[in-house]
Amino acid sequence: MRTIRPLLAAVVAALAFASALLFSAAPASAHDVAESTAPANGASVAEVPASVSITFNNRPLAIGSGVTVTAGGENWADGPVEIIDNQAVQKLREGAPAGEYTVVWRVVSSDSHPIEGTFTFTAAAGSTTTASGPAGASPSVSAPSAAVPTAGTAAPGTGASEPAADASQPFPWSIVGLAVVAVGLVIYLAVTARKKLAASNDPEGDTPAE
């Protein structure tokens, strides 16, 4: 029994290790990330657009989302954020001036994890249309969208600046396979050791019959 107990303990430890791998690897690939913004981060546009947007790899949740669009110390965001497919769209108020704008966004990703970040753009002229005017709320009309793997500059203390390529990592089946093989090997060794122990404790098995 002294030989079997350490082996059983090893089996339990291997199972615990496999469970830890499963529960730690899955959340790492779950969080959403921003793939692009409109206007693009650091872009120069002819005039202030009717709206700005952030495109994500998955559809974010509407609850808890917010976007501020600041220039000259004033927030020019108009109304709440709109979630359209996988975009967070924020309209701007009429009369927004020319200059540099800083957009600070915060959304709740599809896995209920809050993410946030910032990006900037510069407008050569102030807005000439209202948010509901003929220009519409489509950011692609006002300014081109460009891929931003880091989603602009992440706000302090957040993890929103991870590359978009990491957002949809495949489930780590290779790790699961290795864990299963390790557990199977430990079980095999335990069974083999138990048979050898039983054989060694059988005096008749080692003594030739007279």
C-alpha positions in Angstrom: 0.0 0.0 0.0 2.9 2.3 0.6 3.8 2.1 -3.1 0.3 2.6 -4.3 -0.6 5.7 -2.3 2.2 7.9 -3.9 1.0 6.8 -7.3 -2.6 7.7 -6.5 -1.5 11.0 -5.3 0.4 11.5 -8.6 -2.8 10.7 -10.5 -4.8 13.3 -8.5 -2.1 15.9 -9.1 -2.1 15.2 -12.9 -5.9 15.6 -13.0 -5.7 18.8 -11.1 -2.9 20.1 -13.5 -5.0 19.2 -16.6 -8.1 21.0 -15.1 -5.9 24.1 -14.4 -4.7 24.1 -18.0 -8.3 24.0 -19.4 -9.6 26.7 -17.2 -6.7 29.0 -17.6 -6.2 28.7 -21.4 -9.8 29.3 -22.5 -10.3 32.8 -21.0 -7.0 34.0 -22.5 -8.5 33.9 -26.0 -12.0 35.1 -25.1 -11.6 38.9 -24.8 -12.6 41.1 -27.7 -10.3 43.7 -29.2 -10.7 46.7 -31.5 -9.7 46.1 -35.1 -10.1 49.6 -36.6 -11.4 53.1 -35.9 -12.9 55.7 -38.1 -11.2 58.1 -38.5 -8.0 56.1 -38.2 -5.8 56.7 -35.3 -3.6 59.8 -36.0 -5.4 60.6 -39.3 -6.0 64.1 -40.7 -9.5 64.6 -42.2 -10.8 67.5 -44.2 -13.6 68.3 -41.7 -15.0 67.0 -38.5 -17.0 63.9 -39.3 -20.7 63.4 -38.3 -19.7 60.5 -36.1 -16.8 58.3 -35.0 -16.7 54.6 -34.6 -14.7 51.7 -33.3 -14.9 48.3 -35.0 -14.4 45.1 -33.0 -13.8 41.5 -33.8 -17.1 40.6 -32.1 -20.3 42.5 -31.4 -19.9 44.4 -28.1 -22.6 44.8 -25.5 -24.6 48.1 -25.4 -24.8 48.3 -21.6 -21.9 50.1 -20.0 -20.5 51.5 -23.2 -19.4 55.1 -23.6 -17.4 57.4 -25.9 -16.1 60.9 -25.4 -14.9 63.0 -28.3 -12.9 66.0 -26.9 -11.5 69.1 -28.6 -10.6 72.4 -27.0 -11.5 71.0 -23.6 -15.1 70.2 -24.6 -16.8 66.9 -25.3 -18.6 67.0 -28.6 -20.2 63.6 -28.3 -24.0 63.7 -29.0 -26.2 61.2 -27.3 -25.5 57.6 -26.3 -23.3 55.2 -28.1 -25.0 53.1 -30.8 -24.0 49.4 -31.2 -24.4 48.6 -34.9 -23.3 45.0 -35.7 -19.7 44.9 -34.4 -19.3 48.7 -34.3 -19.6 51.2 -31.5 -20.8 54.5 -33.2 -20.8 57.9 -31.5 -22.4 60.9 -33.2 -21.0 64.4 -32.8 -22.8 67.6 -32.1 -23.2 70.3 -34.8 -20.6 73.0 -34.8 -17.6 71.0 -33.7 -14.5 73.1 -34.4 -11.4 72.3 -36.4 -8.5 71.0 -34.5 -7.2 67.8 -32.8 -9.7 65.4 -31.3 -9.1 62.8 -28.7 -11.6 59.9 -28.6 -11.8 57.8 -25.4 -13.9 54.7 -25.7 -15.1 52.1 -23.3 -17.3 49.1 -24.1 -18.3 45.7 -22.6 -17.0 43.0 -24.9 -19.1 40.0 -25.9 -17.7 37.9 -23.0 -18.8 40.7 -20.5 -15.2 41.9 -20.0 -14.8 45.7 -20.1 -12.2 47.0 -22.5 -11.2 50.6 -23.3 -8.8 52.6 -25.3 -8.1 56.0 -27.1 -7.3 57.3 -30.5 -6.8 60.8 -32.0 -7.5 62.5 -35.3 -7.1 66.1 -36.6 -9.8 68.0 -38.6 -8.7 70.8 -40.9 -12.2 72.4 -40.8 -15.2 72.3 -38.4 -18.3 70.3 -39.0 -20.6 71.5 -41.8 -23.4 68.9 -41.3 -25.5 67.8 -38.4 -25.4 64.3 -37.0 -28.7 63.5 -38.8 -27.8 65.3 -42.0 -27.2 63.8 -45.4 -23.8 62.8 -44.5 -25.4 60.2 -42.2 -23.9 58.5 -39.3 -21.7 56.2 -41.3 -18.1 56.9 -40.3 -16.8 55.4 -43.5 -18.3 58.3 -45.5 -16.6 61.0 -43.3 -13.2 59.4 -43.0 -11.5 56.2 -44.0 -11.1 53.4 -41.6 -7.7 51.8 -41.1 -6.6 48.8 -39.2 -5.2 49.6 -35.8 -3.9 46.4 -34.2 -3.4 48.2 -30.9 -6.8 50.0 -31.0 -5.2 53.3 -30.5 -3.5 54.0 -27.2 -4.9 52.0 -24.3 -6.2 53.8 -21.3 -4.2 53.5 -18.1 -4.5 50.2 -16.4 -6.3 48.4 -19.2 -5.4 45.6 -21.5 -7.1 46.9 -24.6 -3.9 47.4 -26.6 -3.3 43.7 -27.2 -3.0 42.8 -31.0 -6.1 42.0 -32.8 -4.5 38.7 -34.0 -4.7 37.4 -30.4 -8.4 38.0 -30.2 -9.6 34.8 -31.8 -7.0 32.3 -30.8 -8.1 28.6 -31.4 -8.8 26.5 -28.4 -5.6 24.9 -27.1 -6.4 21.3 -27.9 -2.7 20.4 -28.0 -2.4 21.2 -24.3 -5.5 19.2 -23.6 -4.0 16.3 -25.5 -0.7 16.4 -23.6 -2.6 16.6 -20.3 -4.6 13.5 -21.3 -1.5 11.6 -22.3 0.2 12.5 -19.0 -2.8 11.3 -17.0 -3.0 8.1 -18.9 0.7 7.4 -18.4 0.4 7.9 -14.7 -2.6 5.6 -14.5 -0.7 3.0 -16.5 2.3 3.2 -14.2 0.0 2.9 -11.1 -1.7 -0.2 -12.5 1.6 -1.8 -13.4 3.2 -1.1 -10.1 0.1 -2.5 -8.3 0.4 -5.8 -10.3 4.1 -6.1 -9.5 3.4 -5.3 -5.8 0.7 -8.0 -5.7 3.1 -10.5 -7.3 5.9 -9.8 -4.9 3.5 -10.3 -1.9 2.4 -13.7 -3.2 4.9 -16.2 -1.6 3.4 -19.1 -3.6 4.1 -17.4 -6.9 7.8 -17.3 -6.3 8.2 -20.8 -4.7 8.3 -23.8 -7.1 5.7 -26.5 -6.4 7.1 -29.7 -4.9 
